Amino acid sequence: MDILIVGSGGREHALAWKLGQSPRVGKLYIAPGNGGTRLVGEDVDIGVLEFEKLANFARDKQIGLTICSLDDPLSGGIADYFRSRRLRIWGPSKDAAQIESSKTFAKQLMQDAKIPTAQFKTFANATQALAYVRTHGAPIVIKASGLALGKGVYVCETLGEAERAIDEIMVQKVHKDAGKEVVIEDFLRGEEVSIHALTDGTEHITFPPSQDHKRALDNDMGGNTGGMGVIAPVPWVTADMMTAIEAEIVTPAFEQLKKRGVEYKGVLYPGIMMTVDGPRVLEFNARFGDPECQVYMRLLKNDLLDLFEASVDGGISEMKETVEWEKGFAVNIVLASGGYPGVYEKGLPISGLDEANAMEGIVVFHAGTKYENGSLLTNGGRVLGVSATGMRLKEALDRAYEAAGKIRFEGMQYRRDIGAKAL
């Protein structure tokens, strides 16, 4: 079966890398791909929002399955468009993807399903939002309601920070239309965990817990990013905690979607804060996390195509007992451009990749890279993900950091404390 993957990030490289190991997969196409995806498939010069061109390509090449795990095309209705043309695609519909594309929709769904989350208010007017935070006080969390590449969440320790956040989102419109509405939440203390559940609309399989590190700098300082590094599984998350997450969050979310007449096929990714009072949902995502996807692809023993097909065709119940994970741990350290998540330079040469990839247990996934005139260059904020496995978490982290030390590009920055709290 020939496969088309839509996207150009580290997540898409990891999906292509894993699918490339399947004896059932023929040719792999990645649209538009990046400087590393060309090593595992064929890059196709079509943008992720060019639905008609992507669908025509899928039809002309007789693609057996298109895979989309990217927020913008999913919220734009790529799955609906493909299905309307009788083309097979993995990913939730536009209606289902609202759970990510509208934080207001997600919060209302949580309220209706009695899913534990922070107390919140929604505002479409900056003056009213400012009045609320001045009454409420800090710390407080301000979120752009729409999609903002993981950068629309402001954890504000002071009232001044909260006022600046509202100004940036609603007045300056730094996240464009994503900031037409804001969700203002109570601040939750605890440790964050990423949960992923693969579903066919009826049954679901929950993956092991992972932990992303969102802030740009060590000790959770700096701006919010799309994710600077991840570990899986999370050693302190117990079986009892996972049972609570299943019963209080994952199952009620799917049941509430079904109650609303929304069929959800794909992966649901709740970001969760483990508080002293139990798990609380921070947000829902309608796709694999990036960099979480990379560690899951390193740990999954099964043929990934089998899982995707079960999700599309309604075969998750038969697969539930057969999903297996490698023993030990996987980690992924993100190497970012200098200045990220703010302004950064592109087109800088990258060296040391062959040396890093040659190390035991290492796979380097490309994200913001491009291959041009025989050279590999930076082409984004998050440039590479250095993934490593090990029987112990420390072993995996030591390997990843040693490999990261072999890679060079001007201004390269990365966190030195990924997984430190779990250790």
Buried (B, 14 or more C-beta within 10 A) or exposed (E): BBBBBBBBBBBBBBBBBBBBEBEEBEEBBBBBBBBBBBEBBEBBEBEBEBBEBBBBBBEEBEBBBBBBBBBBBBBBBBBBBBBEBEBBBBBBBBBBBBBBBBBBBBBBBBEEBEBBBBEBBBBEEBEEBBEBBEEBEBBBBBBBBBBBBBBBBBBBEEBEBBBBBBBBBBEEEBBEEBBBBBBBBBEBEBBBBBBBBBBBBEBBBBBBBBBBBBBBBBEBEBEBBBBBBBBBBBBEBEEEBBEBBBEBBBBBBBEBBEEBEBBBBBBBBBBBBBBEEBBBBBBBBBBBBBBBBBBBBBBBEBBBBBBBBBBBEBBBEEBEEEBEBEEBBBBBBBBBBBEBBEEBEEEBEBEBBEEBBEBEBBBBBBBBBBBEEEEBBBBBBBBBBBBBBBEEBBBBBBBBBBBBEBBEBEBBBBBEBBBEEBE
